[in-house]
């Protein structure tokens, strides 16, 4: 409880917002609430009182009035509104004094994977699609555009697309700065908008056009992932803008302009060469993922689950397209707010609704051709509380529920998990037995068990190519050790040692024998000591056997 006599309005404001986010503002500071109300009270005919209840009531009514006047999701920090209650200081940051306050900054994708960048940059223009709309000036509101794009539905994708068209047509201005991106990790250009929007019906595609003076062209890697959407207003992200501008003002040379080249192909045969499972097991694994949409690769440590997951995705795509793969790791404190979306505190003392990786990934997959598969990889999936993390989406990930709409917890929109999204989870059976996995998880995921592949033809061929007597003896010893582990009633097959422990990474420049010695001493022996923590004699016996294999 709050101590009597102490003003803890910040805590009260937070609790009010969390309990009733549609009624109270995501602002913890009472002073900031008062400041906003005072500056904008004229929009509702004046303030109704000075107490916290009156201020909250006035803010609610102000929001209702202003939300009707702007497009997109309303916030008191939106450009054009924040300046009213939080005008710029008389002495601005020197870095920003040469630019008008009204200039806005945009992140922009010139076609999927910047496929239109060569054309757009050489012709000094930017353009967006959604050509089925025709001339966008014929639409009086963003909602009218959304209704056309959504057809019979009301999905979030149409909402985001309509926002992009509306902002491109109505909100972008001459003088605004545009950063062109390729995927989420690369900037390919910076430019200044030099014309109003126009509709060019004679163009084959991308008929909504603006002229742009592309001042910089090249390739600059991003330290943080760029937004997924085609067009994103980043004007309120000052730190991000500073980092982007530094790419062009710090004198750092651009990398050679990248060209849109075909991605390397990746086939079933490539997978079988890289991952040591049989042809029939691969066919069963691929079929399971395509049928269930969600699978878990389970197995002992070191069997190559992570390695196999990414290559399985590539083999189904037919190419090494890492932009259609995303990976996260679950842990005990991972939550719905981390995974789907949730409110996060801001520097201004308020809260903002932040989209999580799975929500963003689904939106990206939905915007693409539905025949192009996307793969979301979850490491250590059994360490998280699945029901808590997926929330209402636990039903929507089922194969026969894909495309079904459900209202999200924190956002007033219907959401679906697209049919082209596939989930690959990974589980270390030495951490937790399959028998105690949550029933909700077992019912929605197919399970594929990976085992040590020392006897596989692929591993034998690799071992022979290495030509190391020490490796041969060590493999024989580990196979015997695995037999002992598998027969141990306190351990079992899920605790066996995987073959990837003994495969030296291509990036390692260590001597083969030194590398094997490090694996034995620094990885395998500590693992045995953990397995047989109450049987020192057995742990020491096998530790000595592993050491002897290298002499």
C-alpha positions in Angstrom: 0.0 0.0 0.0 1.0 3.6 -0.5 2.2 5.4 2.7 -0.4 7.8 3.9 0.5 11.5 3.3 3.0 10.8 0.5 2.1 11.9 -3.0 2.7 8.9 -5.3 0.7 10.2 -8.2 3.2 8.6 -10.6 2.3 5.1 -9.3 -1.4 6.0 -9.3 -1.2 7.2 -12.9 0.6 4.0 -14.0 -2.0 1.7 -12.2 -4.9 3.7 -13.7 -3.5 3.3 -17.2 -2.8 -0.4 -16.8 -6.3 -1.0 -15.5 -8.1 1.2 -18.0 -5.8 2.0 -21.0 -8.8 3.3 -23.0 -9.6 5.8 -20.4 -6.3 7.0 -18.9 -3.2 8.3 -20.6 0.1 6.4 -20.8 1.8 9.1 -18.8 3.1 8.6 -15.2 4.1 12.3 -14.6 1.3 14.4 -13.0 3.1 17.5 -14.1 3.3 16.4 -17.7 -0.4 15.6 -17.7 -1.2 19.0 -16.3 1.0 20.7 -18.9 -0.6 18.9 -21.8 -4.1 19.6 -20.5 -3.3 23.3 -20.0 -2.0 23.7 -23.5 -4.8 22.0 -25.2 -7.8 22.8 -23.0 -9.1 25.3 -25.5 -10.0 22.4 -27.8 -12.8 21.4 -25.3 -13.9 24.9 -24.2 -11.5 25.2 -21.3 -10.4 23.2 -18.2 -13.0 21.7 -15.9 -11.0 21.8 -12.8 -7.5 21.5 -11.2 -7.7 18.2 -9.4 -6.2 14.9 -10.9 -9.7 13.6 -11.7 -10.6 16.8 -13.7 -7.2 16.6 -15.5 -7.8 13.0 -16.5 -11.3 13.8 -17.7 -10.1 16.7 -19.7 -7.3 14.7 -21.3 -9.8 12.0 -22.3 -12.0 14.6 -24.0 -9.1 16.3 -25.7 -7.9 13.0 -27.1 -11.4 12.3 -28.4 -11.4 15.6 -30.3 -7.9 15.4 -31.7 -8.2 11.8 -32.7 -10.8 12.7 -35.2 -8.5 15.2 -36.8 -5.4 13.1 -37.4 -4.7 9.9 -39.2 -3.1 6.8 -37.7 -2.9 5.9 -34.0 -3.3 9.0 -31.8 -0.6 10.1 -29.3 0.1 13.4 -27.6 3.7 13.0 -28.9 2.6 13.0 -32.5 4.3 15.6 -34.8 2.1 18.8 -34.8 0.6 18.0 -31.4 3.6 17.8 -29.2 4.9 21.2 -30.4 1.7 22.7 -29.0 2.3 21.6 -25.4 6.0 21.1 -25.6 7.4 23.9 -27.8 11.1 23.7 -28.7 13.5 25.5 -26.5 14.8 28.9 -27.7 18.3 27.5 -28.0 18.2 24.3 -30.0 20.8 21.6 -30.2 23.4 22.9 -32.6 23.1 19.8 -34.8 19.4 20.6 -35.5 19.4 24.4 -35.7 19.9 24.4 -39.5 16.7 22.4 -40.1 13.1 23.6 -39.6 11.1 22.0 -36.8 8.5 20.8 -39.3 10.9 18.6 -41.3 10.0 14.9 -41.0 12.0 11.8 -41.4 10.9 8.6 -43.1 12.2 5.1 -43.5 11.2 3.7 -46.9 11.5 0.4 -48.8 11.9 0.8 -52.6 10.2 -2.5 -53.3 10.7 -5.8 -51.6 14.4 -6.2 -50.8 14.9 -2.8 -52.5 14.1 -4.5 -55.9 13.1 -1.1 -57.3 16.1 0.9 -56.0 18.2 1.0 -59.1 15.2 2.3 -61.1 14.1 4.8 -58.5 17.5 6.1 -57.6 18.6 6.6 -61.2 15.3 8.5 -62.0 15.4 10.6 -58.8 12.1 9.4 -57.5 10.4 7.2 -54.8 7.1 5.3 -55.4 4.8 2.9 -53.6 2.4 0.3 -54.8 -1.2 -0.5 -54.0 -2.1 0.4 -57.5 -5.6 -1.1 -57.2 -6.5 2.1 -55.3 -6.2 4.2 -58.4 -5.8 7.9 -57.8 -5.5 8.3 -54.0 -6.7 11.9 -54.0 -10.2 10.5 -54.6 -10.2 9.2 -51.0 -11.3 11.6 -48.3 -9.8 9.6 -45.4 -7.4 6.9 -44.4 -10.3 4.7 -43.4 -11.8 4.9 -46.9 -8.4 3.6 -48.2 -8.3 0.8 -45.6 -11.8 -0.4 -46.5 -10.7 -0.8 -50.2 -7.5 -2.6 -49.2 -9.2 -4.8 -46.7 -12.0 -6.0 -48.9 -14.3 -8.0 -46.7 -11.8 -8.2 -43.8 -10.5 -5.8 -41.2 -7.0 -7.1 -40.7 -4.1 -5.1 -39.3 -2.2 -5.4 -42.6 -4.8 -3.3 -44.5 -4.6 -0.8 -41.6 -0.8 -0.4 -41.9 -1.0 -0.3 -45.7 -3.7 2.4 -45.7 -1.5 4.4 -43.3 1.4 4.2 -45.6 -0.6 5.4 -48.6 -2.2 8.2 -46.6 1.1 9.4 -45.2 2.8 9.2 -48.6 0.0 11.2 -50.2 -1.1 13.6 -47.4 1.6 13.9 -44.7 4.9 13.8 -46.5 6.2 17.2 -47.5 8.8 18.8 -49.8 12.0 19.0 -47.7 11.4 15.8 -45.7 14.3 13.4 -45.5 13.9 9.8 -46.7 16.2 6.8 -45.8 15.9 4.0 -48.4 16.4 0.5 -46.9 17.1 -3.0 -48.1 15.5 -5.5 -45.8 16.0 -4.6 -42.1 19.8 -4.4 -41.8 20.9 -2.1 -44.6 20.5 1.5 -45.8 21.0 2.0 -49.5 20.3 5.8 -49.8 19.3 9.1 -48.3 17.3 11.7 -50.1 15.3 14.9 -49.8 11.7 15.0 -51.1 11.4 17.6 -53.9 7.8 17.3 -55.1 4.3 16.7 -54.0 2.7 13.3 -54.5 1.4 12.5 -57.9 -0.4 9.6 -59.5 1.1 8.2 -62.8 -1.4 5.8 -64.3 0.9 5.0 -67.3 3.5 3.4 -65.1 3.4 -0.4 -65.2 3.4 -0.5 -61.4 4.2 1.6 -58.4 2.1 4.5 -59.7 2.1 6.7 -56.6 5.2 8.8 -57.0 7.2 11.7 -55.5 10.4 13.2 -56.8 13.4 12.9 -54.6 17.0 14.2 -54.7 18.9 11.2 -53.6 21.9 12.8 -52.0 23.6 9.6 -51.0 23.6 6.2 -52.6 25.5 3.1 -51.5 25.3 0.6 -48.7 25.4 1.3 -45.0 24.8 -1.5 -42.4 22.4 -0.8 -39.6 23.2 -1.7 -36.0 19.5 -2.0 -35.2 16.8 -3.5 -37.3 14.8 -1.2 -39.5 11.0 -1.1 -39.4 9.2 -3.8 -41.4 6.7 -1.5 -43.1 7.1 0.1 -46.6 6.9 3.6 -45.2 7.5 4.6 -41.5 7.5 8.0 -40.0 10.5 8.1 -37.6 10.4 11.8 -36.9 10.0 11.3 -33.1 13.0 9.0 -32.9 15.7 11.5 -32.4 18.4 9.0 -31.4 17.7 6.9 -34.4 17.8 9.9 -36.7 21.1 11.0 -35.2 22.6 7.5 -35.8 21.4 7.5 -39.4 22.7 11.0 -40.2 26.0 10.0 -38.7 26.4 7.5 -41.5 26.5 10.3 -44.0 28.2 13.0 -42.0 31.1 11.2 -40.2 33.1 10.8 -43.3 32.7 7.1 -43.3 32.8 5.8 -46.9 29.8 3.9 -48.1 30.3 0.3 -49.1 30.1 -0.5 -52.7 26.5 -0.2 -53.9 24.9 -3.6 -53.6 23.0 -5.0 -56.5 20.0 -7.2 -56.4 21.4 -10.6 -57.2 19.6 -13.9 -57.0 20.0 -15.6 -53.6 22.0 -18.8 -53.5 19.9 -21.8 -54.0 19.5 -24.5 -51.3 18.0 -27.9 -52.1 17.1 -31.1 -50.4 20.4 -32.5 -51.4 22.2 -29.5 -49.8 20.4 -30.2 -46.6 21.3 -33.9 -46.6 24.9 -33.0 -47.2 25.0 -30.5 -44.2 22.7 -32.3 -41.7 23.4 -35.9 -40.9 19.9 -37.5 -41.1 18.6 -40.0 -43.6 16.6 -39.2 -46.8 13.5 -40.7 -45.3 13.9 -38.7 -42.1 14.3 -35.4 -44.0 11.1 -36.1 -46.0 9.2 -36.9 -42.8 10.5 -33.8 -41.1 9.6 -31.5 -44.1 6.2 -33.1 -44.4 5.5 -32.6 -40.7 6.4 -28.9 -40.7 4.3 -28.2 -43.8 1.3 -30.1 -42.4 1.4 -28.9 -38.8 2.9 -25.5 -39.5 4.6 -25.8 -36.0 7.3 -28.3 -35.0 9.7 -28.9 -32.2 13.2 -30.3 -32.9 14.0 -32.2 -29.7 17.2 -34.0 -28.8 20.3 -34.2 -26.6 22.8 -31.4 -26.5 25.1 -31.2 -29.5 22.9 -33.0 -32.1 22.7 -29.8 -34.3 19.1 -28.6 -33.6 19.8 -25.0 -34.3 22.0 -25.8 -37.3 19.3 -28.0 -38.7 16.4 -25.6 -38.1 17.8 -22.8 -40.3 18.8 -25.2 -43.1 15.4 -26.9 -43.0 13.9 -23.4 -43.6 16.3 -22.8 -46.5 15.6 -26.2 -48.1 11.8 -25.5 -48.1 12.4 -22.0 -49.5 14.8 -23.4 -52.1 17.1 -20.5 -51.4 19.2 -19.0 -48.6 16.9 -16.1 -47.8 17.6 -15.1 -44.2 15.3 -12.1 -44.4 12.4 -14.7 -44.1 13.8 -16.2 -41.0 13.8 -14.8 -37.5 15.1 -16.3 -34.3 14.4 -15.7 -30.6 15.2 -17.5 -27.4 12.7 -18.2 -24.6 13.5 -18.0 -20.9 11.6 -18.1 -17.7 10.8 -14.4 -17.6 9.9 -14.1 -21.3 6.3 -12.8 -21.6 3.5 -11.9 -24.0 4.6 -8.3 -23.8 8.1 -9.3 -25.1 6.8 -11.6 -27.8 3.6 -10.1 -29.2 3.2 -6.5 -27.9 3.1 -4.6 -24.7 3.5 -1.2 -23.1 7.0 0.0 -22.3 8.1 3.1 -20.4 9.4 6.1 -22.4 12.0 8.8 -21.6 9.1 11.3 -21.2 7.7 9.4 -18.2 4.8 7.8 -20.1 4.3 4.5 -21.9 4.2 3.5 -25.5 2.8 0.4 -27.1 5.7 -1.6 -28.6 5.3 -4.4 -31.1 7.1 -7.6 -30.3 9.1 -9.8 -32.8 6.4 -12.3 -33.5 3.8 -9.6 -34.3 6.2 -7.8 -36.6 7.3 -11.0 -38.3 3.6 -12.0 -39.0 3.0 -8.5 -40.5 6.0 -8.9 -42.8 4.9 -12.3 -43.9 1.4 -11.2 -44.5 2.6 -8.3 -46.7 4.6 -10.7 -48.9 3.4 -13.2 -51.5 1.4 -15.9 -49.5 3.2 -18.6 -51.5 6.6 -17.5 -50.0 7.1 -19.4 -46.7 8.5 -17.6 -43.6 10.1 -19.3 -40.6 10.1 -18.2 -37.0 12.7 -20.1 -34.9 12.4 -20.4 -31.1 15.4 -21.7 -29.2 14.8 -23.2 -25.8 11.1 -23.2 -26.4 10.4 -25.4 -23.4 12.0 -22.9 -21.0 9.2 -20.4 -21.5 5.6 -20.5 -20.3 4.0 -21.1 -23.7 0.4 -20.2 -22.7 1.6 -17.0 -21.1 3.8 -16.0 -24.0 1.5 -16.7 -26.9 -1.7 -15.6 -25.1 -4.7 -15.5 -27.3 -2.5 -16.4 -30.3 -2.0 -19.9 -29.0 -5.1 -20.9 -30.9 -4.3 -19.0 -34.0 -1.0 -20.8 -34.6 -2.8 -24.1 -35.2 -2.7 -25.2 -38.8 -6.5 -25.2 -39.3 -6.9 -21.8 -37.5 -4.5 -19.9 -39.7 -6.3 -16.8 -41.2 -8.9 -16.8 -38.4 -9.2 -13.4 -36.7 -8.9 -12.6 -33.0 -8.9 -9.3 -31.1 -5.5 -8.6 -29.6 -5.1 -7.9 -25.9 -3.5 -4.5 -26.1 -4.7 -3.3 -29.5 -8.1 -2.7 -30.9 -7.6 -4.6 -34.1 -8.3 -8.1 -35.4 -5.1 -10.1 -35.9 -4.4 -13.4 -37.8 -1.3 -15.6 -38.1 -0.7 -15.9 -41.8 -0.6 -19.4 -43.4 2.9 -18.8 -44.7 4.4 -18.5 -41.2 6.0 -21.7 -39.9 7.3 -22.0 -36.3 10.3 -24.2 -35.5 11.0 -24.7 -31.8 14.1 -26.3 -30.3 14.2 -28.2 -27.1 17.2 -29.7 -25.3 15.9 -33.0 -23.8 18.7 -32.9 -21.2 17.0 -29.9 -19.7 13.4 -31.3 -19.6 11.7 -34.5 -20.6 9.1 -34.5 -23.4 6.8 -36.3 -21.0 6.2 -33.2 -18.9 5.8 -30.7 -21.8 2.6 -28.6 -21.5 -0.3 -30.3 -23.2 -1.2 -27.1 -25.0 2.3 -27.2 -26.6 2.1 -30.9 -27.5 -1.2 -30.5 -29.2 -0.2 -27.6 -31.5 3.3 -28.8 -32.4 4.6 -31.8 -34.2 7.7 -33.3 -32.5 10.8 -34.6 -34.3 13.5 -36.2 -32.3 17.1 -35.7 -33.4 19.8 -38.2 -32.1 23.6 -38.4 -32.2 24.6 -39.2 -35.8 27.9 -40.9 -35.2 26.7 -43.9 -37.3 25.2 -41.9 -40.2 26.8 -42.1 -43.6 27.3 -38.3 -43.6 29.2 -38.2 -40.4 31.4 -41.2 -41.3 32.3 -39.5 -44.6 33.2 -36.3 -42.8 35.3 -38.1 -40.3 37.1 -39.9 -43.0 37.8 -36.7 -44.8 39.4 -35.2 -41.7 41.8 -38.1 -41.4 42.6 -37.7 -37.7 43.5 -40.9 -35.7 42.8 -39.0 -32.4 39.3 -38.1 -33.7 38.6 -41.7 -34.7 39.5 -43.0 -31.2 37.5 -40.1 -29.5 34.4 -40.9 -31.6 34.6 -44.6 -30.5 34.9 -43.6 -26.9 31.9 -41.2 -27.1 29.8 -43.9 -28.7 30.5 -46.2 -25.8 29.9 -43.3 -23.4 26.5 -42.7 -25.0 25.6 -46.3 -24.5 26.4 -45.9 -20.8 24.3 -42.7 -20.6 21.4 -44.2 -22.4 21.2 -47.2 -20.1 21.5 -45.0 -16.9 18.1 -44.9 -15.2 18.8 -41.4 -14.0 19.7 -40.1 -17.4 18.5 -41.9 -20.5 18.8 -41.3 -24.3 17.9 -37.6 -23.9 21.2 -36.9 -22.2 23.5 -38.5 -24.8 26.4 -36.4 -26.3 25.7 -35.1 -29.8 28.1 -35.4 -32.8 28.4 -31.7 -33.3 30.6 -31.4 -30.2 33.3 -33.1 -32.3 32.9 -31.1 -35.5 35.3 -28.1 -35.5 33.7 -24.9 -36.8 35.1 -23.7 -40.1 35.8 -20.3 -38.5 38.2 -21.9 -36.0 41.9 -21.6 -36.8 43.0 -23.8 -33.8 45.1 -26.9 -34.4 42.9 -30.0 -34.7 44.4 -31.8 -31.7 44.4 -28.7 -29.5 40.8 -28.0 -30.4 39.7 -31.6 -29.6 41.6 -31.4 -26.2 39.7 -28.2 -25.4 36.3 -29.8 -26.3 37.1 -32.8 -24.0 38.4 -30.8 -21.0 36.3 -27.7 -21.2 32.9 -29.1 -22.5 32.5 -32.9 -22.2 34.1 -33.5 -18.8 32.2 -30.7 -17.1 29.0 -32.1 -18.7 29.7 -35.6 -17.2 30.4 -34.1 -13.8 27.0 -32.5 -14.0 25.3 -35.7 -15.1 27.0 -37.9 -12.4 27.3 -35.2 -9.7 26.6 -37.9 -7.0 28.7 -40.6 -8.7 32.3 -39.2 -8.7 33.8 -42.6 -9.5 31.8 -43.0 -12.7 32.4 -39.4 -13.8 36.2 -39.8 -13.2 36.3 -43.1 -15.1 34.8 -41.6 -18.2 36.7 -38.4 -17.9 39.9 -40.4 -17.9 38.7 -42.5 -20.9 38.1 -39.3 -22.9 41.5 -37.9 -22.0 43.2 -41.2 -22.9 41.5 -41.2 -26.4 43.6 -38.2 -27.3 46.9 -39.6 -26.3 
